[in-house]
Amino acid sequence: MSRSTDELIAALRRVEIPTLGHFLEEGFCDQDLRPVNSGPQLVGRARTLDLTEPDAFAVNRALLALAPGDVLVIRVAGRGHAPVGAVTAHAAIAQGAAGIVVDGPVTDQAALRELQDRLPVFATGLTARTTKRSGALSGETDEALDRVVEVAGVSVRPGDLVLGDAQGILILPPDGPGDDVLDAALASDAAEPALVARIASGEPLSAILATGTD
């Protein structure tokens, strides 16, 4: 039986993301997108912002559009300006955001680390050069928000599931990886401690490790 949305989110919070890597090949962002702080495992729904200009007002509008559980996913054209720092992070927390992912740099690393238990943040690096109050993306229709963006080699759509941990970011479709994959990954995680204990006990590896020759 398929999981409800709440059940899916809860299950994704329990599964180890590298375990999903045993079963999935697509959706893993490039390795240069890394955690800035050491917060809890990130799980939430993408709210995307295509920052084609370094416009701080566009970032603020995206923050105001966030709902609880959202992950703000920002593509920074040229990766030259930081759209996220201390104030942005606090604003995201106030909106109930689950985290922030930036295909580009961020700033105020020390402040972001202080907030790590409340807001996981991922980025490609750090810079002191930040977005400006330019209004370059202002208009009656904000086309920068909620569009498909390319983030570290993966296309992200509004509503996609965003998972993140110390290893990086995984993007999944809105209905997740599928019950079969998720159930298999959870079962693999549950079995791992006993497997490690067998290895640590000195049991012959030939009796433990699958080689594909059986």
ZAKOLPA-816410 format. One record per residue (C-alpha): residue number from 1; residue in three letters; x negated, y, z negated. Coordinates in pm, whole numbers, plus 50000, padded with zeros to 5 digits. Layout:
N
<r seq="NUM" type="ala" xx="X" yy="Y" zz="Z"/>
...
// end
This chain:
214
<r seq="1" type="met" xx="50000" yy="50000" zz="50000"/>
<r seq="2" type="ser" xx="49867" yy="50343" zz="50094"/>
<r seq="3" type="arg" xx="49760" yy="50575" zz="49816"/>
<r seq="4" type="ser" xx="49942" yy="50898" zz="49740"/>
<r seq="5" type="thr" xx="49743" yy="51220" zz="49780"/>
<r seq="6" type="asp" xx="49673" yy="51237" zz="49407"/>
<r seq="7" type="glu" xx="49569" yy="50871" zz="49399"/>
<r seq="8" type="leu" xx="49341" yy="50923" zz="49699"/>
<r seq="9" type="ile" xx="49166" yy="51221" zz="49538"/>
<r seq="10" type="ala" xx="49125" yy="51030" zz="49211"/>
<r seq="11" type="ala" xx="48977" yy="50729" zz="49390"/>
<r seq="12" type="leu" xx="48735" yy="50947" zz="49587"/>
<r seq="13" type="arg" xx="48615" yy="51102" zz="49262"/>
<r seq="14" type="arg" xx="48526" yy="50752" zz="49136"/>
<r seq="15" type="val" xx="48347" yy="50618" zz="49442"/>
<r seq="16" type="glu" xx="47976" yy="50672" zz="49500"/>
<r seq="17" type="ile" xx="47928" yy="50863" zz="49824"/>
<r seq="18" type="pro" xx="47620" yy="50657" zz="49927"/>
<r seq="19" type="thr" xx="47837" yy="50347" zz="49887"/>
<r seq="20" type="leu" xx="48072" yy="50489" zz="50149"/>
<r seq="21" type="gly" xx="47760" yy="50520" zz="50362"/>
<r seq="22" type="his" xx="47746" yy="50140" zz="50373"/>
<r seq="23" type="phe" xx="48081" yy="50136" zz="50552"/>
<r seq="24" type="leu" xx="48096" yy="50465" zz="50747"/>
<r seq="25" type="glu" xx="47873" yy="50614" zz="51015"/>
<r seq="26" type="glu" xx="48042" yy="50946" zz="51098"/>
<r seq="27" type="gly" xx="48107" yy="51258" zz="50891"/>
<r seq="28" type="phe" xx="47774" yy="51286" zz="50710"/>
<r seq="29" type="cys" xx="47628" yy="51636" zz="50732"/>
<r seq="30" type="asp" xx="47263" yy="51690" zz="50820"/>
<r seq="31" type="gln" xx="47013" yy="51660" zz="50537"/>
<r seq="32" type="asp" xx="46933" yy="52031" zz="50531"/>
<r seq="33" type="leu" xx="47273" yy="52096" zz="50367"/>
<r seq="34" type="arg" xx="47187" yy="52036" zz="50002"/>
<r seq="35" type="pro" xx="47325" yy="52105" zz="49654"/>
<r seq="36" type="val" xx="47225" yy="52438" zz="49503"/>
<r seq="37" type="asn" xx="47332" yy="52329" zz="49156"/>
<r seq="38" type="ser" xx="47394" yy="51996" zz="48984"/>
<r seq="39" type="gly" xx="47767" yy="52000" zz="48933"/>
<r seq="40" type="pro" xx="48011" yy="51711" zz="48926"/>
<r seq="41" type="gln" xx="48090" yy="51513" zz="49241"/>
<r seq="42" type="leu" xx="48272" yy="51742" zz="49482"/>
<r seq="43" type="val" xx="48608" yy="51628" zz="49617"/>
<r seq="44" type="gly" xx="48860" yy="51866" zz="49773"/>
<r seq="45" type="arg" xx="49036" yy="51993" zz="50083"/>
<r seq="46" type="ala" xx="48853" yy="52216" zz="50330"/>
<r seq="47" type="arg" xx="48950" yy="52579" zz="50375"/>
<r seq="48" type="thr" xx="48725" yy="52699" zz="50655"/>
<r seq="49" type="leu" xx="48572" yy="53037" zz="50739"/>
<r seq="50" type="asp" xx="48380" yy="53101" zz="51062"/>
<r seq="51" type="leu" xx="48155" yy="53391" zz="50968"/>
<r seq="52" type="thr" xx="48043" yy="53503" zz="51312"/>
<r seq="53" type="glu" xx="47944" yy="53839" zz="51162"/>
<r seq="54" type="pro" xx="47801" yy="53900" zz="50812"/>
<r seq="55" type="asp" xx="48126" yy="54063" zz="50693"/>
<r seq="56" type="ala" xx="48178" yy="54052" zz="50315"/>
<r seq="57" type="phe" xx="48542" yy="54158" zz="50353"/>
<r seq="58" type="ala" xx="48612" yy="53840" zz="50552"/>
<r seq="59" type="val" xx="48465" yy="53636" zz="50268"/>
<r seq="60" type="asn" xx="48689" yy="53816" zz="50019"/>
<r seq="61" type="arg" xx="48997" yy="53743" zz="50231"/>
<r seq="62" type="ala" xx="48902" yy="53377" zz="50239"/>
<r seq="63" type="leu" xx="48866" yy="53376" zz="49861"/>
<r seq="64" type="leu" xx="49212" yy="53526" zz="49821"/>
<r seq="65" type="ala" xx="49354" yy="53251" zz="50045"/>
<r seq="66" type="leu" xx="49215" yy="52966" zz="49832"/>
<r seq="67" type="ala" xx="49448" yy="52733" zz="49644"/>
<r seq="68" type="pro" xx="49356" yy="52504" zz="49354"/>
<r seq="69" type="gly" xx="49153" yy="52207" zz="49475"/>
<r seq="70" type="asp" xx="49033" yy="52378" zz="49794"/>
<r seq="71" type="val" xx="48672" yy="52370" zz="49907"/>
<r seq="72" type="leu" xx="48563" yy="52689" zz="50082"/>
<r seq="73" type="val" xx="48358" yy="52579" zz="50384"/>
<r seq="74" type="ile" xx="48170" yy="52864" zz="50553"/>
<r seq="75" type="arg" xx="47976" yy="52855" zz="50879"/>
<r seq="76" type="val" xx="47727" yy="53142" zz="50886"/>
<r seq="77" type="ala" xx="47628" yy="53235" zz="51241"/>
<r seq="78" type="gly" xx="47250" yy="53243" zz="51262"/>
<r seq="79" type="arg" xx="47221" yy="53132" zz="50899"/>
<r seq="80" type="gly" xx="47073" yy="53473" zz="50821"/>
<r seq="81" type="his" xx="47297" yy="53618" zz="50549"/>
<r seq="82" type="ala" xx="47423" yy="53480" zz="50219"/>
<r seq="83" type="pro" xx="47803" yy="53500" zz="50185"/>
<r seq="84" type="val" xx="47807" yy="53346" zz="49838"/>
<r seq="85" type="gly" xx="47656" yy="53462" zz="49510"/>
<r seq="86" type="ala" xx="47757" yy="53512" zz="49148"/>
<r seq="87" type="val" xx="48067" yy="53727" zz="49208"/>
<r seq="88" type="thr" xx="48189" yy="53508" zz="49494"/>
<r seq="89" type="ala" xx="48146" yy="53196" zz="49282"/>
<r seq="90" type="his" xx="48338" yy="53344" zz="48989"/>
<r seq="91" type="ala" xx="48617" yy="53449" zz="49225"/>
<r seq="92" type="ala" xx="48636" yy="53096" zz="49368"/>
<r seq="93" type="ile" xx="48660" yy="52953" zz="49016"/>
<r seq="94" type="ala" xx="48939" yy="53198" zz="48934"/>
<r seq="95" type="gln" xx="49130" yy="53063" zz="49235"/>
<r seq="96" type="gly" xx="49083" yy="52704" zz="49120"/>
<r seq="97" type="ala" xx="48845" yy="52608" zz="49400"/>
<r seq="98" type="ala" xx="48682" yy="52266" zz="49381"/>
<r seq="99" type="gly" xx="48357" yy="52390" zz="49535"/>
<r seq="100" type="ile" xx="48184" yy="52585" zz="49811"/>
<r seq="101" type="val" xx="47990" yy="52455" zz="50112"/>
<r seq="102" type="val" xx="47787" yy="52701" zz="50320"/>
<r seq="103" type="asp" xx="47619" yy="52616" zz="50650"/>
<r seq="104" type="gly" xx="47373" yy="52892" zz="50578"/>
<r seq="105" type="pro" xx="47203" yy="53041" zz="50272"/>
<r seq="106" type="val" xx="47340" yy="53157" zz="49939"/>
<r seq="107" type="thr" xx="47201" yy="53393" zz="49677"/>
<r seq="108" type="asp" xx="47194" yy="53427" zz="49295"/>
<r seq="109" type="gln" xx="47072" yy="53072" zz="49243"/>
<r seq="110" type="ala" xx="47032" yy="53111" zz="48866"/>
<r seq="111" type="ala" xx="47393" yy="53226" zz="48830"/>
<r seq="112" type="leu" xx="47517" yy="52942" zz="49049"/>
<r seq="113" type="arg" xx="47330" yy="52694" zz="48833"/>
<r seq="114" type="glu" xx="47495" yy="52837" zz="48522"/>
<r seq="115" type="leu" xx="47831" yy="52764" zz="48686"/>
<r seq="116" type="gln" xx="47741" yy="52413" zz="48803"/>
<r seq="117" type="asp" xx="47988" yy="52235" zz="48574"/>
<r seq="118" type="arg" xx="48271" yy="52444" zz="48717"/>
<r seq="119" type="leu" xx="48179" yy="52492" zz="49082"/>
<r seq="120" type="pro" xx="47952" yy="52268" zz="49291"/>
<r seq="121" type="val" xx="47780" yy="52473" zz="49563"/>
<r seq="122" type="phe" xx="47599" yy="52342" zz="49870"/>
<r seq="123" type="ala" xx="47391" yy="52543" zz="50119"/>
<r seq="124" type="thr" xx="47099" yy="52519" zz="50359"/>
<r seq="125" type="gly" xx="46878" yy="52753" zz="50158"/>
<r seq="126" type="leu" xx="46844" yy="53076" zz="49965"/>
<r seq="127" type="thr" xx="46805" yy="53440" zz="50066"/>
<r seq="128" type="ala" xx="46830" yy="53787" zz="49917"/>
<r seq="129" type="arg" xx="46984" yy="53919" zz="50239"/>
<r seq="130" type="thr" xx="47359" yy="53916" zz="50191"/>
<r seq="131" type="thr" xx="47679" yy="53994" zz="50378"/>
<r seq="132" type="lys" xx="47782" yy="54358" zz="50415"/>
<r seq="133" type="arg" xx="48110" yy="54547" zz="50373"/>
<r seq="134" type="ser" xx="48115" yy="54611" zz="50744"/>
<r seq="135" type="gly" xx="48471" yy="54518" zz="50837"/>
<r seq="136" type="ala" xx="48331" yy="54361" zz="51154"/>
<r seq="137" type="leu" xx="48586" yy="54079" zz="51137"/>
<r seq="138" type="ser" xx="48883" yy="54287" zz="51027"/>
<r seq="139" type="gly" xx="49205" yy="54290" zz="51224"/>
<r seq="140" type="glu" xx="49573" yy="54218" zz="51202"/>
<r seq="141" type="thr" xx="49503" yy="53849" zz="51269"/>
<r seq="142" type="asp" xx="49205" yy="53707" zz="51084"/>
<r seq="143" type="glu" xx="49086" yy="53452" zz="51337"/>
<r seq="144" type="ala" xx="48780" yy="53369" zz="51125"/>
<r seq="145" type="leu" xx="48990" yy="53180" zz="50870"/>
<r seq="146" type="asp" xx="49121" yy="52825" zz="50907"/>
<r seq="147" type="arg" xx="48955" yy="52735" zz="51234"/>
<r seq="148" type="val" xx="48746" yy="52433" zz="51327"/>
<r seq="149" type="val" xx="48383" yy="52498" zz="51233"/>
<r seq="150" type="glu" xx="48063" yy="52310" zz="51298"/>
<r seq="151" type="val" xx="47885" yy="52254" zz="50967"/>
<r seq="152" type="ala" xx="47543" yy="52087" zz="50963"/>
<r seq="153" type="gly" xx="47629" yy="51875" zz="51264"/>
<r seq="154" type="val" xx="47985" yy="51783" zz="51166"/>
<r seq="155" type="ser" xx="48312" yy="51940" zz="51282"/>
<r seq="156" type="val" xx="48526" yy="52046" zz="50986"/>
<r seq="157" type="arg" xx="48898" yy="52114" zz="51019"/>
<r seq="158" type="pro" xx="49122" yy="52284" zz="50765"/>
<r seq="159" type="gly" xx="49261" yy="52016" zz="50536"/>
<r seq="160" type="asp" xx="48976" yy="51771" zz="50588"/>
<r seq="161" type="leu" xx="48843" yy="51604" zz="50275"/>
<r seq="162" type="val" xx="48504" yy="51731" zz="50158"/>
<r seq="163" type="leu" xx="48289" yy="51508" zz="49937"/>
<r seq="164" type="gly" xx="47954" yy="51610" zz="49795"/>
<r seq="165" type="asp" xx="47690" yy="51495" zz="49550"/>
<r seq="166" type="ala" xx="47312" yy="51510" zz="49507"/>
<r seq="167" type="gln" xx="47267" yy="51328" zz="49839"/>
<r seq="168" type="gly" xx="47467" yy="51578" zz="50045"/>
<r seq="169" type="ile" xx="47808" yy="51627" zz="50207"/>
<r seq="170" type="leu" xx="48053" yy="51386" zz="50369"/>
<r seq="171" type="ile" xx="48354" yy="51507" zz="50568"/>
<r seq="172" type="leu" xx="48656" yy="51276" zz="50594"/>
<r seq="173" type="pro" xx="48990" yy="51311" zz="50774"/>
<r seq="174" type="pro" xx="49283" yy="51431" zz="50560"/>
<r seq="175" type="asp" xx="49401" yy="51076" zz="50488"/>
<r seq="176" type="gly" xx="49056" yy="50964" zz="50376"/>
<r seq="177" type="pro" xx="48837" yy="50677" zz="50496"/>
<r seq="178" type="gly" xx="49120" yy="50424" zz="50499"/>
<r seq="179" type="asp" xx="49230" yy="50199" zz="50215"/>
<r seq="180" type="asp" xx="49022" yy="49903" zz="50336"/>
<r seq="181" type="val" xx="48700" yy="50105" zz="50333"/>
<r seq="182" type="leu" xx="48776" yy="50278" zz="50004"/>
<r seq="183" type="asp" xx="48873" yy="49953" zz="49832"/>
<r seq="184" type="ala" xx="48557" yy="49783" zz="49959"/>
<r seq="185" type="ala" xx="48339" yy="50072" zz="49841"/>
<r seq="186" type="leu" xx="48498" yy="50076" zz="49495"/>
<r seq="187" type="ala" xx="48451" yy="49700" zz="49468"/>
<r seq="188" type="ser" xx="48087" yy="49737" zz="49571"/>
<r seq="189" type="asp" xx="48031" yy="50000" zz="49302"/>
<r seq="190" type="ala" xx="48195" yy="49778" zz="49042"/>
<r seq="191" type="ala" xx="47971" yy="49485" zz="49135"/>
<r seq="192" type="glu" xx="47644" yy="49678" zz="49142"/>
<r seq="193" type="pro" xx="47560" yy="49679" zz="48766"/>
<r seq="194" type="ala" xx="47577" yy="49300" zz="48749"/>
<r seq="195" type="leu" xx="47363" yy="49274" zz="49062"/>
<r seq="196" type="val" xx="47099" yy="49507" zz="48917"/>
<r seq="197" type="ala" xx="47105" yy="49312" zz="48590"/>
<r seq="198" type="arg" xx="47039" yy="48987" zz="48776"/>
<r seq="199" type="ile" xx="46739" yy="49142" zz="48950"/>
<r seq="200" type="ala" xx="46608" yy="49287" zz="48622"/>
<r seq="201" type="ser" xx="46644" yy="48948" zz="48451"/>
<r seq="202" type="gly" xx="46394" yy="48794" zz="48689"/>
<r seq="203" type="glu" xx="46637" yy="48580" zz="48887"/>
<r seq="204" type="pro" xx="46479" yy="48490" zz="49224"/>
<r seq="205" type="leu" xx="46557" yy="48753" zz="49484"/>
<r seq="206" type="ser" xx="46621" yy="48480" zz="49737"/>
<r seq="207" type="ala" xx="46931" yy="48390" zz="49535"/>
<r seq="208" type="ile" xx="47053" yy="48751" zz="49522"/>
<r seq="209" type="leu" xx="46972" yy="48944" zz="49838"/>
<r seq="210" type="ala" xx="47171" yy="48876" zz="50153"/>
<r seq="211" type="thr" xx="46948" yy="48836" zz="50458"/>
<r seq="212" type="gly" xx="47202" yy="48758" zz="50727"/>
<r seq="213" type="thr" xx="47048" yy="48419" zz="50791"/>
<r seq="214" type="asp" xx="47293" yy="48210" zz="50590"/>
// end
